[in-house]
């Protein structure tokens, strides 16, 4: 089943799954989510603990705002996120090139 999106917004019912996947990928410990259910999530939205939008009596979250949502749930970073591909010509690529290594 695919989620209905509204300008990138996702249904609140998907938040815990998406947040857990994001947390693992970004180096956060997802264990604080182990005892959190939809009702806890909805209560957090209503209390204003993290950003969400109400559209036609349904709550939606913006996946671009997962970091503040993670902090509201008490998730802590365990490690730096896994590096993605290095763009060609970037400073990281130039530093790691053996041809450009400083002479010893």
N, C-alpha and C positions, 0 to 999 in steps of 0.2 A: 504494500500500500504506500503510495507516495503522499507526501504532505502537501497541503495547499499552502502556497506562499503568497504573501501580499507585500510586494516591494521588498523582498528579502526577509520579511518577518516569518517566524515559524510558530506553530501552535504551542502554547505553554505545555501541553501534554507531552511534547517531545523534549522538553528542556533537560530533564535528568539524564536521558540517554545521550543527547548531544553534548551536554556538559561533561559527562564522564569520559566520552571519547576525546574531547578537546583537552581535558585535564591530563589524560595519559600521554597525549601527543606533545603537550606543551611543558611537561615535566612537573605537573602538580600531583600531589597525593590525593586521589579521588575517594579515599576511605571515609571522609566525613559524610559522603553521600549515601553510605550503606544503609542508614536508618532513616533516610528522607523519602517521603512519599509525595504524591501529587498534592495532597491537602497541605502539607508543610510548605510546598512551593507556592501554592495559591495564597496561603496566609502571608508569606513573605512579600508577594507582589502587592497584596492589599495594604500591608503595613508600610509599603514603600521602601523595603530593604534593598530592592534591585529594580532596574528598569524593565518595564513591560508596557504594552499598549492594549487598551480595551477597544475592540472593534465589533460592533453588533453583538454585544454581550459575551464576547469570547476574548480570552487573553492571549496575547502573542508576545514573543520576545525577539530581540534582534541578535542574531548570532555574532555580529560584530562587537557586541558588548558582553561577551562571555567572561572577560577578565574581571570586571566589577561584580558580576554575578557570582563568579567563583569565590571572590573575597567575601561576599555576603554570606556564603555557605561555609566559610572558614577554611577553604582549601589553601594549602601552603605549597610553595614551589619546592620540590625536592632536588631538582637538577635543572640545568639549562635545557631549553627545547632542542630537539634533534635538528641538526642543521639541514637545510634544504639544499638543493643544487646551487652551486656557486655560479652566478652569472658570468659569462665570458667577459674578460677585461676588468673585472672588479678588483678592488684593492686586495681582497683575500686571495684571489687567484694569483695576482702578481707576486705577493709575498711568498706563496708556496712554490713558485716556479724555481726549479734548480738553476736555471739560466740567470736568474736575477739575485741569487743568494749572495750575501756579502762575502768578499774574499777574506780568508782567514789569515 
